[in-house]
Amino acid sequence: MTDNFVDVRIDDDVAVLTLNRPAKLNALDVATRVLLAQTIRDFGTGDLVRGLVLTGTGRAFSAGEDLQTVPTTYDEIREAVATFHDITRAILETKIPVIAAVNGIAVGGASEITLCCDGRIGSPAAEYFQPENHRGIIISNASSVLMGRLVRNHAMRIILGSQRIGADEALRIGLLDEIVAPETLVGRAVEVVRQWNSDPRITVLHLGLLRPRPEDIEAAFAREDDAARQAWESGAFSEGIEGFWTSKNERRR
């Protein structure tokens, strides 16, 4: 089915959730983020499937926040950030393995969504890009702890430097677990989650042991929310978004 840019299909007892807005590089508006979190929860009980795979349509995994619907008030920022946080919360609450099949560039909040997944498999076109520090936006999704948990000291340059990380480097530093051919990407992710969940009674216990603790995730959310408030009050957020659109319009001329 297709609804609000999220496609859902069952492949070999695994739910494949596909972000499907290729004309906008699968950018995520608030409604899509709410739907994605709810869909993850619907399947995450393990009653219907043995695993979840999250991927994108076209040349991007997702461009992250839809900047055409960017918040214009602090209340809107709080809502926007909360919907990103809730995707992380939904994934970490699942009782089945979740793998991100990163088919192309993953930007900002979309990049951060993959960090809380239990695994990340990429195609050679996979790319990570965290532009927030140069756009006046604060990272979310508990990535302030999840990024460092995966890549340790590399987190500082990825976030502060807003550097693009290609598939090979992502594999080397731990953002990706493996790289496979594009035509086998989703199939490989499905295969892995089925392998990991050979006995759901035991797998759910190991997920609880290996995933970050809920209290640490909630504490990260609180710190990121406070940083987002400060970015708004300082004017950095508005100036960063204005600068993004100015630069984009100049490139079109």
C-alpha positions in Angstrom: 0.0 0.0 0.0 1.1 3.6 -0.4 0.0 6.3 2.0 1.7 9.6 2.8 5.0 8.6 1.1 5.5 5.3 3.0 5.1 2.0 1.2 4.7 -1.2 3.1 5.1 -4.8 1.8 5.9 -8.1 3.4 8.9 -10.0 2.0 9.6 -13.4 3.3 8.0 -12.7 6.7 9.8 -9.3 6.9 8.1 -5.9 6.7 9.8 -3.6 4.2 9.0 0.0 4.8 10.0 2.2 1.8 10.1 6.0 1.9 8.5 6.9 -1.5 8.8 10.5 -2.4 11.6 10.4 -5.0 10.8 13.7 -6.6 11.7 15.3 -3.2 14.5 12.8 -2.4 12.1 11.2 0.1 12.1 14.3 2.3 10.1 13.7 5.5 7.3 16.1 6.5 5.7 15.9 10.0 2.8 13.8 8.8 5.1 11.2 7.2 7.3 11.0 10.3 4.2 10.4 12.5 3.0 7.7 10.1 6.5 6.1 9.9 6.7 5.8 13.7 3.2 4.3 14.0 3.9 1.8 11.2 7.1 0.7 12.9 5.1 0.2 16.1 2.4 -1.7 14.3 4.9 -4.3 13.0 7.4 -4.0 15.8 5.4 -6.2 18.2 6.6 -9.3 16.3 3.1 -10.6 16.0 3.0 -10.2 12.3 6.6 -10.3 11.0 10.1 -11.4 12.1 11.9 -8.2 11.2 11.8 -4.7 9.8 13.7 -3.2 6.9 13.7 0.6 6.2 14.8 1.9 2.8 14.1 4.5 0.2 12.9 4.8 -3.4 15.2 6.3 -6.1 18.6 7.8 -5.6 18.1 8.9 -2.0 17.4 7.1 1.2 16.0 10.4 2.4 16.8 14.1 2.4 15.7 14.3 6.0 13.6 17.3 7.1 11.4 18.7 4.4 12.8 22.3 4.4 9.8 23.5 2.3 7.7 23.0 5.4 10.3 24.2 7.8 9.1 25.4 11.2 8.5 29.1 11.6 7.8 29.2 15.4 9.4 27.6 18.3 6.3 25.5 19.0 6.5 24.1 15.4 10.2 23.3 16.1 9.3 21.4 19.2 6.7 19.4 17.3 9.1 18.7 14.4 11.9 17.6 16.7 9.5 15.4 18.7 8.3 13.5 15.6 12.0 12.8 14.7 12.7 11.6 18.3 9.6 9.4 18.2 10.9 7.4 15.3 14.0 6.5 17.3 11.8 5.6 20.2 9.6 3.4 18.0 12.5 1.5 16.6 14.2 0.9 19.9 10.9 -0.4 21.4 10.5 -3.1 18.7 10.7 -6.7 19.7 12.3 -7.7 16.4 15.5 -6.6 14.5 15.4 -3.5 12.4 17.8 -2.9 9.6 18.3 0.3 7.5 18.9 -0.6 3.8 20.6 2.6 2.8 20.2 2.9 -1.0 21.5 6.4 -1.5 22.2 9.6 0.4 20.8 9.9 3.9 20.7 13.5 5.1 20.2 15.1 8.5 17.4 13.5 10.5 17.1 10.6 8.0 20.8 9.8 8.5 20.1 9.9 12.3 17.2 7.5 11.9 19.5 4.8 10.7 21.7 5.2 13.8 19.2 3.6 16.1 18.6 0.6 13.7 20.2 -2.7 14.7 22.1 -2.8 11.5 22.9 -0.7 8.4 23.5 -2.2 5.0 24.3 0.1 2.1 24.6 0.1 -1.7 27.8 1.7 -3.2 25.6 4.8 -3.6 25.0 5.1 0.2 26.2 8.4 1.6 25.8 10.1 5.0 25.5 13.8 5.3 24.9 15.7 8.5 24.6 19.4 7.5 22.9 20.7 10.6 25.9 22.5 12.2 26.2 24.6 9.0 22.4 25.3 8.8 21.6 26.4 12.3 19.7 23.2 13.1 20.3 20.9 16.0 20.8 17.2 15.6 18.0 15.0 16.9 16.9 11.3 17.2 19.3 10.9 20.2 22.1 11.0 17.6 24.2 13.0 20.2 24.8 9.6 21.8 24.0 7.2 19.0 26.6 8.6 16.6 29.4 8.4 19.1 28.3 4.9 20.1 28.8 3.7 16.5 31.8 5.7 15.3 33.5 7.1 18.5 35.8 10.0 17.7 34.6 10.3 14.1 31.3 11.7 15.4 32.9 15.1 16.0 34.1 15.8 12.5 30.9 14.3 10.9 28.7 16.6 12.9 30.8 19.8 13.3 32.4 19.5 9.8 29.2 18.6 8.0 31.3 16.2 5.9 29.8 13.9 3.4 30.7 10.3 4.2 30.7 7.9 1.2 29.8 4.2 1.4 33.4 3.0 1.6 34.3 5.3 4.5 31.0 4.6 6.2 31.9 0.9 6.2 35.4 1.6 7.5 34.3 3.7 10.5 31.2 1.7 11.4 28.2 3.6 9.9 27.6 0.7 7.6 27.9 -3.0 8.4 28.3 -4.1 4.8 28.0 -2.9 1.2 26.1 -4.9 -1.4 25.0 -4.4 -5.0 21.9 -2.1 -5.4 19.8 -4.9 -6.8 20.4 -7.1 -3.8 20.2 -4.5 -1.1 16.7 -5.0 0.3 16.9 -8.8 -0.2 20.2 -8.9 1.8 18.6 -6.8 4.6 15.6 -9.2 4.7 18.0 -12.2 4.8 20.0 -10.7 7.7 17.0 -9.9 9.9 15.6 -13.4 9.4 19.0 -14.9 10.3 19.2 -12.7 13.4 15.7 -13.6 14.6 15.9 -17.4 14.4 14.2 -17.7 17.8 12.1 -14.6 18.7 12.0 -15.6 22.4 15.8 -15.2 22.6 16.3 -12.5 20.1 14.1 -10.0 21.9 16.1 -10.5 25.1 19.4 -9.8 23.2 17.9 -6.7 21.6 17.2 -5.4 25.1 20.7 -6.1 26.2 22.5 -4.7 23.1 20.4 -1.6 22.4 21.1 1.6 24.3 19.1 2.0 27.5 15.8 3.9 27.2 16.9 6.3 30.0 20.0 7.3 28.1 18.0 7.9 24.9 15.4 10.0 26.8 18.2 12.0 28.4 19.7 12.7 25.0 16.3 13.8 23.7 16.1 16.3 26.5 19.6 17.7 25.8 18.8 18.0 22.1 15.5 19.7 22.8 17.2 22.3 25.0 19.9 22.9 22.4 17.1 23.4 19.7 15.5 26.0 22.0 18.7 27.8 22.3 19.4 27.7 18.6 15.9 29.2 18.0 16.3 31.9 20.6 19.7 32.9 19.3 18.4 33.4 15.7 20.8 30.8 14.4 18.0 28.5 13.2 16.2 31.2 11.1 19.5 32.5 9.7 20.7 29.1 8.8 17.5 28.2 6.9 17.4 31.5 5.1 21.1 31.0 4.1 20.2 27.5 2.8 17.5 28.9 0.5 19.6 31.8 -0.6 22.4 29.5 -1.6 20.0 27.1 -3.3 18.4 29.9 -5.3 21.8 31.3 -6.4 22.8 27.9 -7.7 19.7 27.8 -9.9 20.5 31.1 -11.6 
